[in-house]
Amino acid sequence: MAQWYQDHLGVFVTPQSSDDPVWNQQAGPTSFTPFPEKTKYIGDATKQWMINFRVVNLDKMVAQLESAGVTVKLDSTAYPYGRFAHTHDPEGNSIELWQPPTSAAVK
């Protein structure tokens, strides 16, 4: 699972040695959004959480994931707070990709 996140989203696991890469992020907007227990937004009632990654260029990230065989659903609506796409990791956990309306994003 860790390798999937590293390969597709550039997330490195906690380093095991001083030579291992560390996952760095650019400072930018952060959103903490608790959902009701019975939300349908996450998509799978058996899953209890969703991770959201800021991205600089949502279209480019979606294309990158799709070219690697990852299914992504791009939300065609541009909201005042940004654009979104949704996918799942190999264990079915929900991932939301968020491009804020400013350039203060990552990847």
C-alpha positions as CSV (number, residue, x, y, z in Angstrom):
1,M,0.0,0.0,0.0
2,A,2.8,2.4,0.9
3,Q,4.4,1.8,-2.5
4,W,1.1,2.7,-4.3
5,Y,0.9,6.0,-2.4
6,Q,4.5,6.8,-3.3
7,D,4.2,5.8,-6.9
8,H,0.9,7.6,-7.6
9,L,0.7,10.5,-5.2
10,G,4.4,11.1,-4.2
11,V,3.7,10.3,-0.5
12,F,6.7,8.7,1.2
13,V,6.3,6.6,4.4
14,T,8.1,7.6,7.6
15,P,11.8,7.3,6.9
16,Q,13.5,4.2,8.4
17,S,17.0,5.7,7.9
18,S,18.7,9.0,7.3
19,D,19.0,8.2,3.6
20,D,15.3,7.6,3.1
21,P,13.3,10.4,1.5
22,V,10.9,12.4,3.6
23,W,7.4,13.5,2.3
24,N,7.5,17.3,2.2
25,Q,4.6,19.6,1.5
26,Q,4.5,23.2,0.4
27,A,2.6,25.4,2.9
28,G,-0.9,26.2,1.7
29,P,-4.6,26.0,2.6
30,T,-5.7,23.2,4.8
31,S,-9.3,22.0,5.2
32,F,-10.6,19.9,8.1
33,T,-14.1,18.7,7.2
34,P,-15.8,16.2,9.5
35,F,-18.7,14.5,7.8
36,P,-21.8,13.0,9.4
37,E,-21.5,9.3,10.4
38,K,-23.9,8.2,7.6
39,T,-22.5,10.5,4.8
40,K,-22.7,9.3,1.3
41,Y,-19.9,11.7,0.2
42,I,-17.2,9.1,0.9
43,G,-19.1,6.6,-1.1
44,D,-18.6,3.4,0.9
45,A,-20.5,3.1,4.2
46,T,-17.9,0.6,5.5
47,K,-15.1,3.3,5.2
48,Q,-14.7,5.7,8.0
49,W,-12.4,8.3,6.5
50,M,-11.2,10.0,3.3
51,I,-7.8,11.7,2.7
52,N,-7.7,14.9,0.7
53,F,-4.5,16.0,-1.2
54,R,-4.0,19.5,-2.5
55,V,-2.7,19.6,-6.1
56,V,-1.4,22.4,-8.3
57,N,-2.9,21.2,-11.5
58,L,-5.9,18.9,-11.1
59,D,-6.2,18.1,-14.9
60,K,-2.5,17.0,-15.0
61,M,-2.8,14.9,-11.9
62,V,-5.9,13.2,-13.2
63,A,-4.2,12.4,-16.5
64,Q,-1.1,11.1,-14.6
65,L,-3.2,8.7,-12.5
66,E,-5.4,7.6,-15.5
67,S,-2.3,6.8,-17.5
68,A,-1.1,4.6,-14.7
69,G,-4.5,2.7,-14.8
70,V,-6.1,4.4,-11.8
71,T,-9.8,5.3,-12.2
72,V,-10.5,8.9,-11.3
73,K,-13.8,10.8,-11.3
74,L,-13.3,14.4,-12.1
75,D,-16.0,16.8,-10.8
76,S,-16.8,19.2,-13.6
77,T,-18.0,21.9,-11.3
78,A,-15.6,24.7,-10.3
79,Y,-16.5,25.7,-6.8
80,P,-15.5,29.1,-5.2
81,Y,-13.1,27.0,-3.0
82,G,-11.6,25.0,-5.9
83,R,-12.0,21.9,-8.1
84,F,-12.1,18.3,-7.1
85,A,-11.6,14.7,-8.3
86,H,-12.1,11.4,-6.5
87,T,-10.4,8.1,-6.6
88,H,-9.6,5.1,-4.3
89,D,-6.5,3.4,-3.2
90,P,-6.1,-0.4,-3.7
91,E,-7.9,-1.1,-0.4
92,G,-10.9,1.0,-1.4
93,N,-10.1,4.0,0.8
94,S,-11.5,7.3,-0.7
95,I,-9.0,9.9,-1.9
96,E,-10.1,13.4,-2.9
97,L,-7.8,15.6,-5.0
98,W,-8.3,19.3,-4.4
99,Q,-7.0,22.2,-6.5
100,P,-7.6,25.3,-4.5
101,P,-8.5,28.5,-6.5
102,T,-4.9,29.9,-5.7
103,S,-1.6,28.4,-6.6
104,A,-0.9,27.5,-3.0
105,A,-1.1,23.8,-3.6
106,V,1.2,20.7,-3.8
107,K,2.3,18.5,-6.6
